[in-house]
Amino acid sequence: MPWCSQRMQITGRGRQVLEGEAVEQDCSGHNSRTRLEQAVAGKEWRAGWSRFVFQNYQWLQAMVFAIEKINRNPDLLPNITLGFQIYDSCAVLHLSLLGTLWMLTGQEQGKHILNYHCQRTGPLAGIIGDAGSSSSILMARVLGLYRQPQISYFSTNPLLSDRDQFPSFFRTIPSDDYQFRGLAQLVIHFDWTWVGLLAEDNDYGQHGIQIMQIELQKAGACVAFSESIILSQADRNANHIVQVIKNSTVNAIVVFGLDSRIEPLLHEMLRQDMSGKVFIASEAWSTSALLSVPQYFKILSGTIGFAVYSGEMQGFKEYISSVQPSNIQKDIFMKDFWETAFHCKWHDHEILLGSWDNQTKMCTGFESLDSVSGIYNDVTSPRVTYSVYRAVYAIVMALQELNSCWPKRGPFHQGTCANALDFHPWQLLHYIKGIHFQDEVESRPYFDDVGNPVARYDIVQWQLGANGAIEHKTVGHYESSPPAGNSLHINSSALQWTGHMKIPVSVCNPSCSPGFRKAAKEGQPTCCFMCIPCPQGEITNQTDSVQCSKCPWDYWSNWKHNKCILKPLEFLSYEDPLGAILAGISIFLSSVPAAILGLFIHSKGTPIVKANNRSLSYLLLLSLNLCFLCSLAFIGYPTPEKCLLRQASFGITFSLCISCILAKTIMVVLAFNATKPNSAIRRWIGPKLSYVVIGVCTLKQVVLCGSWLIISPPFLEYNINTQPGIIIVQCNEGSSVAFWCMLGYLGLLASICFLVAFMARRLPDSFNEAKFITFSMLAFLSVWLAFFPAYLSTKGKYMVAMEIFAMLSSSAALVSCIFFPKCFIILLRPEINSKDYLMGRNSGQQSKSIENR
């Protein structure tokens, strides 16, 4: 059996379509297919003014357009015709309640009888509205009792998601919770960590502030101030808020509120010539026509915020342009719309008001809407209008599902289906809850478990168009979907910031660049901090690091403290100027005793060479040559082998040298004392005694150094503590006690030699060495006594250089004091280098004794 033609009613609600008295539907049951009923004609004049809101009238036309489009579609609800009734609540709560009762009962004001329905045009499928959250909450509490489906196109209060309180409420616009969290992400996206919050002193504004503070705190941003726009004051406490903004360093301000409530604040900012701030707009005013005027653009230029998602409504532009009074004669808003759009008056209105004259422009009803530029004709980005359009489709898709039910396969008791001609509200509510419908552009599951759609917002920015008008340009979008998570996308190339080529900065303190760490300021929010340089050896390679990280042991921080660089190795190398100079001096000085040795060998038969024990002189010169050359072991990379042997070679070589000098000194003393009659010392005079003294004294140093190398030998060490940023490659002496004992033993030998030579300095001899040995030992001891404090006060390669300098200078003192006078005589005073000179100054026996030494 084919379906009978039946008129369904979708009661739509427009907010502030006409600022005036409520329009109520009577109970006559008049059966016009598409009609707008009017019980009270005329307008209510409040405080001497009346305003027709084009935007809200466009919302009404979107509902009518959708219903007519669906009625023409043979695939949707075949043999069923949709109808509608419209009630204007004028944004007044008690009128919203009256309208709700009228829609439920179909009875006139004052005659409402609950649970009694007198409408004869078919079942009430659903209610679309209201726009305001407060009105929707009031309506939803009543409609929920009857499980009557209600779909709002502009109510965003999160409270309406409570299924226990509002079981039959749905909406085609996301809950404010999604918007507030998305706005927080938008703020963080631009690195605005120091923001101000402005909001109306109502649930909408205060809830927005609460959510924003939580989300910003999670992201590490801070709120500089949070001010409420006091609605009970005529000026919305604008002066106070402007002063707060002026006294703050904030450049980014988030504003929650309606455009009409924000306007006094903008007016005050304009009066005080205040600009340069970036406003982040909630969807309540992000596309406001009221504020999109040239006078406010200086303040609002660059404003960015969330706007209700804009969809596509094919054919809607042509539809609203074709509207004429002759086509829709029962549209009670048409005459007011026409008069406002074309600045004319209908003849009957002029007569009624008694203000007709020859200057009045009369409306003909044939004016073209294409010539009207304004919000009504602007469908480039239908936002709330598209939300109304989708609300109609939501109910229609649920009706389609209900109408398509197969008997015995239905969702109700024992598989029954609802009667499409006479169903209960709760039956249609069942289908709306599980709706997954597809309209011309939308193919997503529509309502979640609490009646919310997928949260989708356009991100719009206020920019100056080519024609000089303010445009709300879409620069990105935001979507919050549980399976995929939150998603924020912004086209950076589409952004325009007034006076800025880059994104404006809104921070309490500039970011700490790499090389610095953040340190909190006492009593300040976490976003207000100090930037402290990282200490030596630590770096940060990221912006706004809270702590510095240490470099590896063999790395060091560069001068910017943003990168670890390999520490340079420091040692006394041959490439180092100091090392090269010391090496050159060492080689040069080593050639001096070698040259003297050659001279002595060449002049071995001369008295001065024979008088000073040739064999000891040769051995002393060889040891001095080794003393100069052993300093080379201290130059260059200190390999483990060098570390093991260099101090020992130094100690043994110098012990040999001092032992030779000590032997020469002892032999001089013994030689003169042996000339006394019956002296027992005579039998000790001989070369064997010299070798015994040298052997014994040197052997003791050998034993000492050998024990040192066996028990606690020197080793290679990388010293990172002495000089920050440098690795000193050095030889750790292993046992400092052994090192100082070795030097102490050398000092002991030199002291004994000095004392013996000092006592023998006045012995009569033409070539007496004792006085020269005294001076040489004095110089030797002075060098090494000065060496100790200097050595202990230096570090790294300079410590090694100091030891080399002491070795070279003390060896040079021995060569110069002991051998230079003899070389002077051999080379420049050969006349005194003779036996006659020697015999003329001493007795024959004494001369013979010295010669045999």
ZITA-V275237 format. One record per pair of residues at least 4 apart in sequence whose C-alpha atoms are under 7 Angstrom apart, sorted by the first residue. I is the first residue (numbers start at 0). J is the second residue. D is the distance in whole Angstrom. If there is no record, write none. Layout:
I:J:D
I:J:D
This chain:
2:78:6
3:78:6
4:78:5
4:79:5
4:80:7
5:79:5
5:80:6
5:121:7
6:79:7
6:80:5
6:81:5
6:82:6
6:120:6
6:121:6
7:80:6
7:81:4
7:82:5
7:120:7
7:121:5
7:122:6
7:123:7
7:124:7
8:81:6
8:82:4
8:83:5
8:84:7
8:121:7
8:122:7
8:123:5
8:124:6
9:82:6
9:83:4
9:84:7
9:123:7
9:124:6
9:125:6
9:126:6
10:83:5
10:84:5
10:85:6
10:125:7
10:126:5
10:127:6
11:83:7
11:84:6
11:85:5
11:86:7
11:126:6
11:127:5
11:128:6
12:85:6
12:86:6
12:87:6
12:127:6
12:128:5
12:129:6
13:55:6
13:59:6
13:87:6
14:55:6
14:87:6
14:88:6
14:89:6
14:90:6
14:130:6
15:52:7
15:55:7
15:87:7
15:89:5
15:90:6
16:51:6
16:52:6
16:55:5
16:56:5
16:87:7
17:50:7
17:51:5
17:52:7
17:89:7
18:49:6
18:50:6
18:51:7
18:89:6
19:42:5
19:43:4
19:44:7
19:89:7
20:42:6
20:43:5
21:87:6
21:88:6
21:89:7
21:94:7
22:37:6
22:38:6
22:39:6
22:86:6
22:87:6
23:37:6
23:38:5
23:86:6
24:36:6
24:37:6
24:38:6
24:107:7
25:38:7
25:105:7
25:106:6
25:107:5
26:105:6
26:106:5
26:107:7
26:117:7
26:118:6
28:118:6
28:119:5
28:120:6
30:120:6
32:82:6
33:82:6
33:83:7
34:84:7
34:329:6
35:84:6
35:85:6
35:329:6
35:330:6
35:331:7
37:331:7
44:48:6
44:49:6
45:49:7
51:336:7
52:56:6
53:57:6
53:374:6
53:375:5
54:58:7
54:374:6
54:375:6
55:59:7
56:60:6
57:61:6
57:375:6
57:384:7
58:62:7
58:384:5
58:387:6
59:63:7
60:64:6
61:65:6
61:384:6
61:387:7
61:388:6
62:66:6
62:387:6
62:388:6
62:391:7
63:67:6
64:68:6
65:69:6
65:388:6
65:391:7
66:70:6
66:81:7
67:71:6
68:72:6
69:75:7
70:80:6
70:81:7
73:77:6
75:399:7
76:399:6
86:98:7
88:94:5
88:95:5
91:95:6
92:96:6
92:134:6
93:97:6
94:98:6
95:99:6
95:134:6
95:138:7
96:100:6
96:137:7
96:138:6
97:101:6
98:102:6
99:103:6
99:138:6
100:104:6
100:111:7
101:105:5
101:106:6
101:107:7
101:111:7
103:116:7
104:111:6
104:112:7
104:113:6
104:115:6
104:116:4
104:117:6
105:116:6
105:117:5
105:118:5
106:110:6
106:111:5
106:117:7
107:111:7
122:421:6
125:147:7
125:148:5
125:149:6
125:394:7
126:148:6
126:149:5
126:150:6
127:149:6
127:150:5
127:151:6
127:390:7
128:135:7
128:149:7
128:150:6
128:151:4
128:152:6
129:134:6
129:135:5
129:151:6
130:151:6
130:152:6
130:153:5
130:154:5
131:135:6
131:153:6
131:154:5
132:136:6
132:154:4
132:155:6
132:156:6
133:137:6
134:138:6
135:139:6
135:154:7
136:140:6
136:159:7
137:141:7
138:142:6
139:143:6
139:165:6
139:168:6
140:144:7
140:164:7
140:165:6
142:146:6
142:147:5
143:147:6
143:165:6
143:166:6
143:167:5
146:166:7
146:167:5
146:424:6
146:425:5
146:428:7
147:167:6
147:424:5
147:425:7
148:167:5
148:168:6
148:424:7
148:428:6
149:167:6
149:168:5
149:169:6
150:168:6
150:169:5
150:170:5
150:390:6
151:169:6
151:170:5
151:171:6
152:170:6
152:171:5
152:172:6
152:383:7
152:386:5
152:387:5
152:390:7
153:172:6
153:383:7
155:172:7
155:173:6
155:174:5
155:175:5
156:174:6
156:175:6
156:203:7
157:174:5
157:175:6
157:176:6
159:165:6
160:449:5
160:450:7
161:165:6
161:449:7
162:166:5
162:449:6
167:428:7
168:450:6
169:450:4
169:451:6
170:450:6
170:451:6
170:452:7
171:386:6
171:389:7
171:390:6
171:451:7
171:452:6
172:386:7
172:452:7
173:177:7
173:451:6
173:452:6
173:453:7
173:454:5
174:178:7
174:451:7
175:179:6
176:180:6
177:181:6
177:454:7
178:182:6
179:183:6
179:207:6
179:210:6
179:211:6
180:184:6
180:210:7
180:211:7
180:214:7
181:185:6
182:186:6
183:187:6
183:211:6
183:214:6
183:215:6
184:188:6
185:189:7
186:190:7
186:191:6
187:191:6
187:192:7
191:251:7
191:504:7
191:505:5
191:506:6
192:220:4
192:221:6
192:505:6
192:506:5
192:526:7
193:220:6
193:221:5
193:222:6
193:223:6
193:249:6
193:505:5
193:506:5
193:507:6
193:526:7
194:221:7
194:222:5
194:223:6
194:249:6
194:251:5
194:252:6
194:505:7
195:222:6
195:223:5
195:224:5
195:225:6
195:249:6
195:251:6
195:252:5
195:253:6
196:208:7
196:224:6
196:225:5
196:226:6
196:252:6
196:253:5
196:254:6
197:225:6
197:226:5
197:227:6
197:228:7
197:253:6
197:254:5
197:255:6
198:204:4
198:205:6
198:226:7
198:227:5
198:228:6
198:254:6
198:255:5
198:256:6
199:204:5
199:205:7
199:227:5
199:228:5
199:229:6
199:230:7
199:255:7
199:256:6
200:204:6
200:205:6
200:227:5
200:228:6
200:229:6
200:230:7
201:205:6
202:206:6
203:207:6
204:208:6
204:255:5
204:256:6
205:209:6
206:210:6
207:211:6
207:255:7
208:212:6
209:213:6
210:214:6
211:215:6
212:216:6
212:222:7
213:217:6
214:218:6
215:219:6
215:220:5
215:221:6
216:220:5
216:221:6
220:526:6
221:524:7
221:526:6
223:249:7
226:240:7
228:235:5
228:236:7
229:235:5
229:236:6
230:235:6
232:236:6
234:263:6
235:263:7
236:240:7
237:241:6
237:263:6
237:264:5
237:267:6
238:242:6
238:267:7
239:243:6
240:244:6
241:245:6
241:268:6
242:246:6
243:247:6
248:507:7
249:505:6
250:276:5
250:277:6
250:504:7
250:505:5
251:276:6
251:277:5
251:278:6
251:505:6
252:277:6
252:278:5
252:279:6
253:278:6
253:279:5
253:280:6
254:278:7
254:279:6
254:280:5
254:281:6
255:280:7
255:281:5
256:260:7
256:261:7
256:283:6
256:284:7
257:261:6
257:283:5
257:284:6
258:262:6
258:284:5
258:287:6
258:289:7
258:290:7
261:265:7
262:266:6
262:290:7
263:267:6
264:268:6
265:269:6
266:270:6
267:271:6
268:272:6
268:273:5
269:273:6
274:297:7
274:298:5
277:301:6
277:302:6
278:299:7
278:302:5
278:303:6
279:302:6
279:303:5
279:304:5
280:284:6
280:285:5
280:302:7
280:303:6
280:304:4
280:305:7
281:285:6
281:304:6
281:305:6
282:304:7
282:305:5
282:306:5
282:307:6
285:304:6
285:305:6
285:306:6
286:306:7
286:471:6
287:291:6
290:295:7
291:469:6
292:296:7
292:469:7
295:299:6
296:300:5
300:461:6
300:462:6
300:497:6
301:460:6
301:461:5
301:462:6
301:495:6
301:496:5
301:497:6
302:460:6
302:461:5
303:459:6
303:460:4
303:461:6
304:458:6
304:459:6
304:460:7
305:456:6
305:457:6
305:458:5
305:459:6
306:456:6
306:457:5
306:458:6
306:459:7
307:382:5
307:383:6
307:456:5
307:457:6
308:382:6
308:455:6
308:456:5
308:457:5
309:380:5
309:381:5
309:382:4
309:385:7
310:381:6
310:382:7
310:385:6
311:440:7
314:318:6
315:319:6
316:320:6
316:378:6
317:321:6
318:322:7
320:368:5
320:369:6
322:326:7
323:327:7
323:364:7
324:328:6
324:333:6
324:364:6
332:336:6
333:337:6
334:338:6
335:339:6
336:340:6
337:341:6
338:342:5
338:343:5
338:344:6
340:371:7
343:360:5
343:361:5
343:362:5
344:348:7
344:349:7
344:360:6
344:361:5
344:362:5
345:349:6
345:361:6
345:362:5
346:350:6
346:361:7
347:351:6
348:352:6
349:353:6
349:354:6
349:355:5
350:354:7
350:355:6
355:359:6
372:376:6
373:377:6
381:385:5
382:386:6
383:387:6
384:388:6
385:389:6
386:390:6
387:391:7
388:392:7
389:393:6
390:394:7
391:395:6
392:396:6
393:397:6
394:398:6
395:399:6
396:400:6
396:436:6
397:401:6
397:427:7
397:430:5
397:431:5
397:434:6
398:402:6
398:427:7
399:403:6
400:404:7
400:430:7
401:417:7
401:419:7
401:427:7
401:430:7
402:419:6
404:409:6
404:416:6
405:409:6
405:416:7
406:415:6
406:416:6
407:413:7
407:414:4
407:415:5
408:414:5
408:415:7
409:414:4
409:415:5
409:416:5
410:414:6
410:415:7
410:416:7
411:415:5
411:416:6
417:422:6
417:426:7
418:422:5
422:426:7
423:427:7
424:428:6
425:429:6
427:431:6
428:432:6
429:433:7
430:434:6
432:446:7
434:445:7
434:446:7
435:443:7
435:444:4
435:445:6
436:442:7
436:444:7
436:445:7
437:441:5
437:442:4
437:443:7
438:442:7
445:452:5
445:453:7
446:450:5
446:451:5
446:452:5
447:451:5
447:452:6
453:479:7
453:480:6
454:478:6
454:479:5
454:480:7
455:477:6
455:478:4
455:479:7
456:476:6
456:477:5
456:478:6
457:473:6
457:475:6
457:476:4
457:477:6
458:473:6
458:474:6
458:475:5
458:476:5
459:471:6
459:472:5
459:473:4
459:474:6
460:471:5
460:472:5
460:473:6
460:474:7
461:469:7
461:470:6
461:471:5
461:472:6
462:469:6
462:470:5
462:471:6
462:472:7
462:495:7
463:467:6
463:468:6
463:469:5
463:470:6
464:468:5
464:469:6
464:470:6
474:489:6
474:490:5
474:493:6
474:494:7
475:488:5
475:489:4
475:490:6
476:487:6
476:488:5
476:489:7
477:486:6
477:487:5
477:488:6
478:485:6
478:486:5
478:487:7
479:484:6
479:485:4
479:486:6
480:484:5
480:485:6
496:500:7
496:502:7
499:503:7
507:526:6
507:527:5
508:527:6
508:528:7
510:542:7
510:543:6
511:515:6
511:516:6
511:517:7
511:530:5
511:542:6
511:543:5
512:542:5
512:543:6
513:539:5
513:540:5
513:541:5
513:542:5
513:561:5
514:532:6
514:533:6
514:538:6
514:539:5
514:540:7
514:559:6
514:560:4
514:561:5
515:530:6
515:531:5
515:532:4
515:533:5
515:539:6
516:530:6
516:531:5
516:532:6
516:533:7
516:543:6
516:544:5
516:545:5
516:546:5
516:547:6
517:528:6
517:529:6
517:530:5
517:531:6
517:543:6
517:544:6
517:545:5
518:528:5
518:529:5
518:530:6
518:531:7
519:525:6
519:527:7
519:528:5
519:529:6
520:527:6
520:528:5
520:529:7
523:527:6
533:537:6
533:538:6
533:547:6
533:560:6
535:556:6
536:549:6
536:550:6
536:555:5
536:556:5
537:547:6
537:548:5
537:549:4
537:550:6
537:556:6
537:560:7
538:547:5
538:548:5
538:549:6
538:556:6
538:560:5
538:561:5
538:562:6
538:563:7
539:544:7
539:547:5
539:548:6
539:560:7
539:561:5
540:561:5
540:562:7
550:554:6
550:555:6
550:556:7
550:563:6
553:565:6
553:566:6
554:563:6
554:564:5
554:565:4
554:566:5
555:563:5
555:564:5
555:565:6
555:566:6
555:724:5
556:560:5
556:562:6
556:563:5
556:564:6
557:561:7
557:562:6
557:563:6
557:564:6
566:724:6
566:725:5
566:726:6
567:725:5
567:726:6
568:725:6
568:726:5
568:727:6
568:728:6
569:725:7
569:726:6
569:727:5
569:728:6
569:796:7
570:636:7
570:727:6
570:728:6
570:729:7
570:795:7
570:796:5
571:575:7
571:578:6
571:634:5
571:635:6
571:796:5
572:578:5
572:634:6
572:635:4
572:636:6
573:578:5
573:579:5
573:634:7
573:635:6
574:578:7
574:579:6
575:579:6
576:580:6
577:581:6
578:582:6
578:634:6
579:583:6
580:584:6
581:585:6
582:586:6
582:631:6
583:587:6
584:588:6
585:589:6
585:627:5
585:628:6
585:630:7
585:807:7
586:590:6
586:628:7
588:627:7
589:593:7
589:624:5
589:627:5
589:628:6
590:594:6
591:595:6
592:596:6
592:620:5
592:623:7
592:624:6
592:814:7
593:597:6
593:620:7
593:624:7
594:598:6
595:599:6
596:600:6
596:617:6
596:620:6
597:601:6
598:602:6
599:603:5
599:608:7
602:608:7
603:608:6
603:609:7
604:608:7
604:609:6
605:609:6
605:832:7
605:833:7
606:610:6
606:832:6
606:833:6
606:834:6
607:611:6
607:766:7
607:832:6
608:612:7
608:613:6
609:613:6
609:850:6
610:766:7
610:849:6
610:850:5
610:852:7
612:616:6
612:852:5
613:617:6
614:618:6
615:619:6
615:659:6
615:663:7
616:620:6
617:621:6
618:622:6
619:623:6
619:656:6
619:659:6
620:624:6
621:625:6
622:626:6
622:652:6
622:655:6
622:656:5
623:627:6
623:656:6
623:810:6
624:628:6
625:629:6
625:652:7
626:652:6
626:653:6
626:810:7
627:807:6
627:810:7
629:648:7
629:649:6
630:803:6
630:806:7
632:641:7
632:645:6
633:645:7
633:799:7
637:641:6
637:642:6
637:715:7
637:728:7
637:729:6
637:730:7
638:642:6
638:715:7
639:643:6
639:714:6
639:715:5
640:644:6
641:645:6
642:713:6
642:714:6
642:715:6
642:730:5
643:712:6
643:713:5
643:714:6
644:648:6
645:649:6
646:650:6
647:651:6
647:704:6
648:652:6
649:653:6
650:654:6
650:700:7
650:741:6
651:655:6
651:697:7
651:700:6
651:701:6
652:656:6
653:657:6
654:658:6
654:697:5
654:700:7
654:745:6
655:659:6
655:693:7
655:697:5
656:660:7
657:661:6
657:748:7
657:749:6
658:662:6
658:692:7
658:693:5
658:696:6
658:697:7
659:663:6
659:693:6
660:664:6
661:665:6
661:752:5
662:666:6
662:689:5
662:692:6
662:693:6
663:667:6
664:668:6
664:752:7
664:755:7
664:756:6
664:769:6
665:669:6
666:670:6
667:671:7
668:672:6
668:759:6
669:673:6
669:680:7
669:684:7
670:684:7
670:848:7
670:849:7
673:678:6
673:680:5
673:681:5
674:845:7
680:684:7
683:688:7
684:688:7
685:852:7
686:690:7
687:691:6
688:692:6
689:693:6
690:694:6
691:695:6
692:696:6
693:697:6
694:698:6
695:699:6
696:700:7
697:701:6
698:702:6
699:703:6
700:704:6
701:705:6
702:706:6
703:707:6
704:708:6
705:709:6
706:710:6
707:711:6
707:712:6
707:737:6
708:712:4
711:733:5
711:734:6
712:732:7
712:733:5
713:730:6
713:731:5
713:732:4
713:733:4
714:730:6
714:731:5
714:732:7
714:733:7
715:729:6
715:730:5
715:731:6
716:728:6
716:729:5
716:730:6
716:731:6
717:726:6
717:727:6
717:728:5
717:729:6
718:726:6
718:727:5
718:728:6
719:723:7
719:725:6
719:726:5
719:727:7
727:795:6
732:738:7
734:738:6
735:739:6
736:740:6
737:741:6
738:742:6
739:743:6
740:744:6
741:745:7
742:746:6
743:747:6
744:748:6
745:749:6
746:750:6
747:751:6
748:752:6
749:753:6
749:776:6
749:780:7
750:754:6
751:755:6
752:756:6
753:757:6
753:773:5
753:776:5
753:777:7
754:758:6
755:759:6
756:760:6
756:769:5
756:770:7
756:772:6
756:773:5
757:769:7
757:770:7
757:773:5
759:769:6
760:769:5
760:770:4
765:837:6
765:840:7
768:772:6
769:773:6
770:774:6
771:775:6
771:816:6
771:817:5
772:776:6
772:816:7
772:817:6
773:777:6
774:778:6
774:816:6
775:779:6
775:812:6
775:813:5
775:816:5
775:817:7
776:780:6
777:781:6
778:782:6
778:809:7
778:812:6
779:783:6
779:809:5
779:812:6
780:784:6
781:785:6
782:786:6
782:805:6
782:809:6
783:787:7
783:805:6
785:789:7
786:790:6
786:805:6
787:791:6
788:792:6
789:793:6
790:798:6
790:801:6
790:802:7
793:797:6
793:798:5
794:798:5
796:800:6
797:801:6
798:802:6
799:803:6
800:804:6
801:805:6
802:806:6
803:807:6
804:808:6
805:809:6
806:810:6
807:811:6
808:812:6
809:813:6
810:814:6
811:815:6
812:816:6
813:817:6
814:818:5
814:819:7
815:819:5
818:822:6
819:823:6
820:824:6
821:825:6
822:826:6
823:827:5
823:828:7
824:828:4
824:829:6
824:832:7
825:829:5
825:832:7
828:832:7
831:836:6
833:837:6
834:838:6
835:839:6
836:840:7
837:841:7
838:842:7
838:843:6
838:846:7
841:845:6
841:846:6
842:846:6
843:847:6
844:848:6
845:849:6
846:850:6
847:851:6
848:852:7
